[in-house]
Amino acid sequence: MPRFSFSSLRVRLILLVLLAVLPALVLVVYTGLQQRRHAAQEAQKHALMLARNTARLQESLIDETRSLLFTLAQIHEFHQHDTSTCSAIFAKLRTKLKQYAAFNAIGLDGLPFAGDPPITAPVSFADREWFQRTLATKDFVVSEYFVGRRTGKPSLGFSCPVVDAAGEVKAVLMAALELEWLHRFWGDIDLPVNISLTLVDHQGTILVHYPGLPELIGAAMPEAPIVKAMLSQGEGVAEAPGLDGVERLYGFTSLGPKTGELHLSVGLPTDDVFAGVRRGLIINLAGLGLVALLAVAAAWWGGNAFILRQTDALLRVSRRLGAGDLTAYAGPPYGKGELGQLAEAFDHMAESVQKGRQGLEQKVAERTTELQQSNELLVKEVAERQKAEQILARQALELARSNADLEQFAYVASHDLQEPLRIIDSYLQLLARRYRGQLDADSDKFIDRAIEGTARMKALINDLLVYARLGVEGKPLAPTDCQAVCRAALANLKVALEETGAEVVCQQLPTLMADASQLTQLFQNLIGNAVKFHGEEAPRVEISAQRNGHEWVFAVRDNGIGMEPEYLDRIFRVFQRLHTRAEYPGTGVGLAICRKIVERHGGRIWADSEPGRGSTLYFTLPDQKGERT
């Protein structure tokens, strides 16, 4: 037997059949809901009609009582408080009218002077709410629920005043309707099976509940769902659980305004109302299920006969192809229809795969030969590159050693040249003092030029000595306050700043790991250059710093003469000058010193300038501490 799987064609075909049945299922359920809604509406209309009819019966009963009491109120003996005559009248009435539990004729003091059953013990009705309301309104009154003091029966009282010709109340007549009689009366009416009738007063007290549940009589249940609906709406329909917990469809209404605000409901059990609807829905669902079952069976066996046999054949061929057997074919012959076309296309594909495999094997062989040749060449190139790298490493080592030796030589040479230069300068100064004016003019000019040359040589040697010392006498890096370093550099340039009237603004600078003396030299050279190469305006220099990732970028910005962009790389080389000594004095070593200081600290330096718009020299220092002062 085929294994069940959601990915199989048979199961998918069955799912399609079930999807086709789904709209019918939705339609059946929708129709059932519509029938249920219609049945509920019809049942509620019927319940409301029954409630109105039953309410009219109750109203007629109350009207009869009202007419009876007003008729008795016209009898002269009741005006005269004739106890024997009035009691006899009451006794005859109770014999004929079994619905009344008692009749009473009551004086204005609340004490009865006649009644039936006979009054055997003193009793007062002065505290009864219906008695007080009758005296106040001088009209017919329906009382609230009470238990008779002489009869001990749950009753509903009706009272009216006895009024003389002058309109004065002489007495009050009261008839107590026995609620158990009313319950039996409802049972004698031809009512539908399982119907529920409930009579409540305006406070939600249960007066009558039919059928059964005598313990509810006299119970105040204003919060019960159906009672709450009756008290709040007066008349209407509702679906709610009854006082016995059974779910019902209700119709309810209020009795007339002279009935003491009584409310009556009629309830039909939902099980009875919806029984036919449920039965029809079950029949429809069973029929639909049978149709769906037959359709699924047809899809199961039909799919196997018309589809799966051909697809299984294709599956077996595809597995042989997957195992490497390229001679496997699904035909000929080929069946008719799409599956036959698929089998034929499958065989064409297998033939193409076989041809492609042969061509691929040939290309793989050719490519393997090419890769072997390329591998041999690559091995040779790697060997040559390793040899070249070894040569470059030796050359780099030799270059580093040569640079160190050259740096040491420059330091020693510049230091050793100091003494001979001082001797030459001293003798030239001596010649100038002794023989100036005694020789011809050319001799004096030659002596002055020699003195100027020795001064330039002295400055050049001093700058070279500073440049050489940067790599030899550098101090270990330590936390350095760049703000204090900037102040020290400005103190060293005090004379130049005063002579030029320069303004230098130093913003907040950080504390970094640096060589304080070299950093002072760096600021001094950059500020000195900015002051020296000024235009017609007084020099203005601004120094700032900004964090950029793991480094600080310093900027020294001036309003000087600026320079052409093509010279920005040259200015950091040794002995590179853009102006003659007559225009601007200097040796051309200052910015080279700056670059060497910055590079020793692990940073970089560059410039940005335009002629006539000033220059900005930038340099970076690593943020090794990551904190700002």
VENCOR-V582479 format. One record per residue. N is the residue number from 0. RES is the residue in one letter. OMEGA is omega in degrees with one decimal (none if undefined). Layout:
n;res;omega
N;RES;OMEGA
N;RES;OMEGA
This chain:
n;res;omega
0;M;-179.1
1;P;-179.2
2;R;-179.3
3;F;177.9
4;S;179.9
5;F;-179.6
6;S;-177.7
7;S;-179.8
8;L;-178.2
9;R;-179.3
10;V;178.9
11;R;177.0
12;L;177.6
13;I;177.9
14;L;177.3
15;L;177.8
16;V;179.3
17;L;176.6
18;L;177.7
19;A;179.4
20;V;-174.6
21;L;178.1
22;P;178.0
23;A;176.9
24;L;177.9
25;V;-179.4
26;L;179.9
27;V;-179.9
28;V;179.5
29;Y;179.0
30;T;177.4
31;G;178.4
32;L;178.5
33;Q;178.0
34;Q;178.5
35;R;179.8
36;R;179.9
37;H;179.2
38;A;178.8
39;A;179.8
40;Q;-179.7
41;E;-179.6
42;A;179.5
43;Q;175.2
44;K;179.7
45;H;179.3
46;A;178.5
47;L;178.0
48;M;178.0
49;L;179.2
50;A;-180.0
51;R;-179.9
52;N;179.4
53;T;178.4
54;A;178.6
55;R;175.6
56;L;179.6
57;Q;178.8
58;E;179.5
59;S;177.1
60;L;178.8
61;I;178.7
62;D;177.4
63;E;178.5
64;T;-179.2
65;R;-179.7
66;S;179.3
67;L;-177.8
68;L;179.6
69;F;176.2
70;T;178.3
71;L;-178.5
72;A;179.5
73;Q;-177.5
74;I;-173.4
75;H;-176.9
76;E;178.6
77;F;175.3
78;H;-176.9
79;Q;-178.8
80;H;179.7
81;D;-172.0
82;T;-174.8
83;S;-179.2
84;T;-179.1
85;C;179.8
86;S;178.4
87;A;178.0
88;I;-179.3
89;F;-178.4
90;A;177.1
91;K;-179.7
92;L;-177.9
93;R;177.7
94;T;-178.8
95;K;-174.3
96;L;-175.3
97;K;-176.9
98;Q;-176.0
99;Y;179.2
100;A;-177.7
101;A;169.9
102;F;179.1
103;N;169.9
104;A;-167.7
105;I;176.3
106;G;-177.2
107;L;178.3
108;D;178.8
109;G;-179.0
110;L;-178.8
111;P;177.0
112;F;175.3
113;A;178.8
114;G;173.7
115;D;5.5
116;P;-175.9
117;P;179.3
118;I;-177.3
119;T;-179.1
120;A;-180.0
121;P;178.6
122;V;-178.3
123;S;177.5
124;F;-176.1
125;A;-177.7
126;D;-178.8
127;R;-177.0
128;E;-178.9
129;W;179.1
130;F;-179.6
131;Q;-178.9
132;R;178.3
133;T;177.0
134;L;-176.5
135;A;-174.6
136;T;-175.7
137;K;-176.4
138;D;178.8
139;F;-175.9
140;V;171.9
141;V;-174.5
142;S;171.0
143;E;179.7
144;Y;174.6
145;F;174.9
146;V;-175.5
147;G;-178.9
148;R;179.0
149;R;-176.2
150;T;-176.9
151;G;-177.8
152;K;173.5
153;P;-172.7
154;S;172.3
155;L;-172.2
156;G;174.6
157;F;-176.3
158;S;174.9
159;C;-177.9
160;P;170.5
161;V;-171.5
162;V;178.8
163;D;-177.2
164;A;-179.2
165;A;179.7
166;G;179.2
167;E;179.2
168;V;-179.8
169;K;-178.9
170;A;177.1
171;V;176.0
172;L;-177.3
173;M;174.0
174;A;-179.2
175;A;178.9
176;L;-178.5
177;E;-176.0
178;L;176.8
179;E;175.4
180;W;178.5
181;L;178.0
182;H;178.8
183;R;178.9
184;F;178.3
185;W;179.4
186;G;179.9
187;D;179.6
188;I;179.1
189;D;-177.6
190;L;177.1
191;P;-179.8
192;V;176.5
193;N;178.6
194;I;178.3
195;S;177.3
196;L;-179.3
197;T;177.3
198;L;-179.9
199;V;174.9
200;D;-174.1
201;H;178.4
202;Q;-179.5
203;G;178.4
204;T;-178.1
205;I;178.9
206;L;178.9
207;V;174.5
208;H;-177.2
209;Y;-1.2
210;P;168.6
211;G;-178.0
212;L;179.0
213;P;-179.7
214;E;179.4
215;L;-176.5
216;I;-179.4
217;G;-179.4
218;A;177.3
219;A;-177.1
220;M;-177.4
221;P;-177.1
222;E;174.8
223;A;-173.2
224;P;-176.8
225;I;178.2
226;V;178.8
227;K;178.3
228;A;179.6
229;M;-177.2
230;L;-175.1
231;S;-173.5
232;Q;-178.7
233;G;179.0
234;E;179.2
235;G;179.8
236;V;-179.6
237;A;171.2
238;E;-173.1
239;A;173.7
240;P;179.7
241;G;-179.9
242;L;177.5
243;D;178.1
244;G;-179.3
245;V;178.9
246;E;-176.8
247;R;169.6
248;L;-170.8
249;Y;162.3
250;G;-175.7
251;F;-179.3
252;T;178.4
253;S;175.3
254;L;-175.5
255;G;-175.5
256;P;-178.2
257;K;-178.3
258;T;177.4
259;G;177.1
260;E;175.8
261;L;-177.5
262;H;-176.4
263;L;178.6
264;S;175.5
265;V;-176.6
266;G;176.8
267;L;-178.3
268;P;179.9
269;T;178.3
270;D;179.1
271;D;-177.2
272;V;-173.5
273;F;-177.9
274;A;179.7
275;G;179.5
276;V;179.5
277;R;180.0
278;R;177.5
279;G;180.0
280;L;179.4
281;I;179.3
282;I;-179.5
283;N;-179.8
284;L;178.6
285;A;177.7
286;G;178.7
287;L;178.2
288;G;178.3
289;L;177.9
290;V;179.7
291;A;179.5
292;L;177.8
293;L;179.5
294;A;178.5
295;V;178.6
296;A;178.3
297;A;179.2
298;A;-177.9
299;W;-177.2
300;W;178.5
301;G;177.6
302;G;179.7
303;N;-175.9
304;A;-170.9
305;F;-174.4
306;I;-168.5
307;L;178.7
308;R;-179.5
309;Q;179.3
310;T;176.4
311;D;177.2
312;A;177.0
313;L;-179.5
314;L;179.1
315;R;178.7
316;V;-178.8
317;S;177.7
318;R;176.6
319;R;176.7
320;L;178.7
321;G;178.4
322;A;177.2
323;G;179.7
324;D;-177.1
325;L;177.2
326;T;-179.0
327;A;179.6
328;Y;179.1
329;A;-179.7
330;G;-5.0
331;P;1.4
332;P;178.2
333;Y;178.0
334;G;178.0
335;K;176.4
336;G;-174.6
337;E;-179.1
338;L;175.2
339;G;176.9
340;Q;178.3
341;L;178.6
342;A;179.1
343;E;177.7
344;A;178.8
345;F;178.8
346;D;176.2
347;H;178.8
348;M;179.6
349;A;178.1
350;E;178.3
351;S;178.5
352;V;179.6
353;Q;177.9
354;K;179.7
355;G;179.2
356;R;178.6
357;Q;178.8
358;G;-179.9
359;L;178.6
360;E;178.2
361;Q;179.5
362;K;178.1
363;V;179.2
364;A;179.1
365;E;-178.3
366;R;178.3
367;T;177.9
368;T;179.7
369;E;-179.6
370;L;177.9
371;Q;178.4
372;Q;179.5
373;S;179.2
374;N;177.9
375;E;178.1
376;L;-178.8
377;L;178.1
378;V;178.6
379;K;-179.3
380;E;179.1
381;V;178.9
382;A;179.0
383;E;-179.6
384;R;177.7
385;Q;178.3
386;K;179.5
387;A;179.1
388;E;177.3
389;Q;178.2
390;I;179.7
391;L;179.3
392;A;178.0
393;R;179.1
394;Q;178.6
395;A;178.3
396;L;178.0
397;E;179.1
398;L;178.9
399;A;178.5
400;R;-179.7
401;S;179.3
402;N;178.7
403;A;179.0
404;D;-179.9
405;L;178.7
406;E;178.8
407;Q;179.0
408;F;-179.5
409;A;-179.8
410;Y;-178.4
411;V;-176.9
412;A;-178.3
413;S;179.4
414;H;-178.7
415;D;179.4
416;L;-177.5
417;Q;-174.7
418;E;177.3
419;P;-178.3
420;L;178.6
421;R;179.3
422;I;179.4
423;I;-178.5
424;D;179.8
425;S;179.9
426;Y;177.5
427;L;177.0
428;Q;179.3
429;L;177.1
430;L;-178.5
431;A;-177.9
432;R;-175.0
433;R;-168.4
434;Y;177.6
435;R;-179.9
436;G;179.0
437;Q;177.9
438;L;178.9
439;D;-176.2
440;A;-179.3
441;D;179.8
442;S;177.7
443;D;179.9
444;K;-178.9
445;F;180.0
446;I;-179.8
447;D;-179.8
448;R;178.3
449;A;178.7
450;I;178.3
451;E;-179.8
452;G;178.5
453;T;178.1
454;A;178.8
455;R;178.4
456;M;179.4
457;K;179.0
458;A;-179.9
459;L;179.7
460;I;178.9
461;N;179.0
462;D;177.7
463;L;179.6
464;L;176.8
465;V;-179.2
466;Y;-178.7
467;A;-177.4
468;R;-176.7
469;L;-178.8
470;G;-174.8
471;V;-172.4
472;E;179.3
473;G;179.0
474;K;175.9
475;P;-179.6
476;L;-178.3
477;A;176.9
478;P;-173.6
479;T;177.5
480;D;-177.9
481;C;177.9
482;Q;178.6
483;A;178.4
484;V;179.5
485;C;178.3
486;R;178.6
487;A;178.7
488;A;179.0
489;L;176.9
490;A;178.0
491;N;-177.9
492;L;-172.8
493;K;-177.3
494;V;-179.0
495;A;-179.7
496;L;-180.0
497;E;-178.7
498;E;-176.9
499;T;-176.5
500;G;-175.8
501;A;174.6
502;E;-178.8
503;V;178.6
504;V;-179.5
505;C;-180.0
506;Q;-178.6
507;Q;-178.8
508;L;-173.9
509;P;171.2
510;T;-174.7
511;L;172.8
512;M;-175.1
513;A;171.3
514;D;-171.4
515;A;-177.6
516;S;179.2
517;Q;178.7
518;L;175.1
519;T;177.6
520;Q;179.6
521;L;179.1
522;F;-177.7
523;Q;-179.5
524;N;-177.8
525;L;179.0
526;I;179.5
527;G;177.5
528;N;-178.9
529;A;179.0
530;V;-175.6
531;K;-175.6
532;F;179.3
533;H;179.6
534;G;-179.2
535;E;179.4
536;E;175.9
537;A;-177.2
538;P;173.7
539;R;-175.4
540;V;178.4
541;E;-178.4
542;I;-178.7
543;S;178.0
544;A;-179.0
545;Q;179.6
546;R;176.7
547;N;-177.6
548;G;-177.3
549;H;179.1
550;E;175.7
551;W;177.8
552;V;178.0
553;F;179.1
554;A;174.8
555;V;-171.7
556;R;-179.5
557;D;178.4
558;N;-174.0
559;G;-171.8
560;I;179.3
561;G;-179.8
562;M;178.1
563;E;-178.2
564;P;-176.7
565;E;-179.9
566;Y;-172.6
567;L;179.0
568;D;-175.1
569;R;-169.2
570;I;-178.2
571;F;176.7
572;R;-179.0
573;V;176.2
574;F;177.8
575;Q;-179.4
576;R;177.9
577;L;-179.2
578;H;177.4
579;T;179.0
580;R;179.1
581;A;-179.5
582;E;-178.2
583;Y;-179.2
584;P;176.6
585;G;-176.8
586;T;-178.0
587;G;-177.6
588;V;-171.6
589;G;-178.7
590;L;173.8
591;A;175.1
592;I;179.2
593;C;-179.6
594;R;-178.6
595;K;177.5
596;I;-178.3
597;V;-179.1
598;E;176.8
599;R;179.6
600;H;177.6
601;G;179.9
602;G;178.2
603;R;-176.9
604;I;178.3
605;W;-175.5
606;A;176.6
607;D;-173.7
608;S;170.5
609;E;-179.6
610;P;176.8
611;G;-176.9
612;R;176.5
613;G;-178.9
614;S;174.1
615;T;177.0
616;L;-178.4
617;Y;168.7
618;F;-177.6
619;T;173.7
620;L;-179.3
621;P;177.7
622;D;-175.0
623;Q;179.1
624;K;176.9
625;G;-179.8
626;E;-179.0
627;R;178.7
628;T;none
